[in-house]
Amino acid sequence: MITGDAAEFRAAIPRDAPILGLDLGEKTIGVAISDRRLGIATPLLTIRRRKFTQDATALEAIMAERGAAGLVLGLPLNMDGSEGPRAQSTRAFARNLMARRPVPVILWDERLTTVAAERALLEADASRRRRAEVIDHVAAGLILQGFLDRLAHLAREGEA
């Protein structure tokens, strides 16, 4: 299942299972993981991209090791909300991943997450080298946290 609907995604994943957030770049994939209660995102690591099969195998290994039940994949929309070539590439990556291992995937708007990650790292006084090493998985953490915040909001609306 590939969706853009947070409630549909939440219904498709089991309780008490973490999810991964991905910032898919041309050269790297930033990876973050949630806690089991789906409240907090933690940047995890950055995968240097190779071929799709190797990238997918690496992600599947992380999912198995961490018990992750779904993926939040950052969708790089243009500022006007339209989709360009990178968004189409992200959708293709999600479809190809689903063909290998059916797992719930939500495509989540990632506009300005890399900018926000860069700002946070600058405020933390991280060196240029350190920023380059961690920017992708910090961005993945911001993507995932944005989604987790949406889930919390949906839960509060459901309680009202």
N, C-alpha and C positions, 0 to 999 in steps of 0.2 A: 504494500500500500504506500503510495506517495500522495501526500495531501498538503494543503496549505491551511487546513482548518485545525486549530489547536484542540478543540473539544474532540474531534474525530480521532486525532492522534492519541490523546490521553486515554480514550476508551479502548484503543488497540494495544496498549502496553500494560503488562501486569503491574499490580501494586508492589511496592517495595523493591523495584528494580531501577537501577540508575540508567541514564541515557547519555549518549555522547553528543557533543556539539562539534561541528566541523566548519572550519574556514578553509574552503577549497581555493587554492591559488594555482597559478601556472607552474610554479616550481616547488611548492610545499603544500602540505595539508596541516593546518593547526588543529589540534585535538584538545577538547576539554571534556570533563565528566561531571555529572551531577551526583549529589548524594542520593541515597535510596528514598528519601522523602520528597525529592524533586523540589528542593528549596534553594540549594546553593550550588553554583557552578564553580569548578576549580580547573584552571588551565593545567593541561597534562603534559603534552609533548608536541613536537613538530616532526612530521614525516617528510623527508625529502622525496619528491615525486620521481617516479621512474616510469614504468609502463603500468597501464591500468591494472593488470592482473597482480602485479607486485603491490600496488597501492591497496587494492581490495583485500589481498591476503593479510597485509599488515593491519588494516582496520578490523578485519574479522578476528584476528588474533587478540587485539585489544578488547574487542567486544566480549570474546569468550573469557579472557582473563579477568575482566572487570564485571562480568555478568550483565552487561548493558543490553537493554531490551529494545532500543530504538535510536534513531539518529535525527538530530536537528542539523540540517544542512543549510548554511548561509547562502541565500539567493542574492547575488549582486545586481540589484536593480539600478537603473539610471535614476538620477535625481528627480526626474519627472514621473517615475514609477514604471516606465517602459522597460522592456527587456532587450538587452543587447547580446552580442556574441558570448560574453562570459556567462550570462544567465542561461543561455541555451546550452552551453557546455556543462553547466552545473546540473541542469535537468537530465542531460544525457548520462552524466556520471551516476546520478541517482537511479535511472532506469537500468543501466548496466550492473550496478550493485544489486538491485532487486532481482535481476535475472540470475545472479549467483546465489544469493541468500535472501529469501523473502523476510524482510524486517520492516517495521513501521518507519517511514521517513517523512519528516515534515520539512518543507522548504520555507525558510524564515528570512524575512527581509533583513539584510545585513548592511544597509546603507550607513556609511560613516563609522562602522565599528573599528576599522583599522585606524582611522583618524583618532577616535576616542582612545584606543589602545596606545597609540603613540603619545597622546597627551598624558595619559596616566603614567606611562613609563618615564616621560620627561619630568613630570612632577615628582616621581620617585627618585629622580636624579640618576637614572640608569645610564651607563655609558652608551655610546653609539654602537659599540660591538655587542653589548648585552641586549640592547633594544633589538638589533637585527636577529639575535638568537631566539628571542622569546616573543616577538611581535605577533607571529601567526597563532600561537596557542593562547596568547592573551586575548586576541581578537575572537578566537573560538569561544573563550570563556565569556566574553561580552555577548556574543550571539546567543549562547546557551542561557545565560542569566536573563537576557531579555525575554526569551521564550518561557523560562521558569516563572518569571514575574507575571507573564500573561496567564499561565496556568493558575497561579495563586489568585489573580483577579477573577478568573472564571469561577473558581471555587467559592470565593466570597459572594459573587453574584448568585450562585446556586443556593447559598445559605439564606439569602434574603427572601 
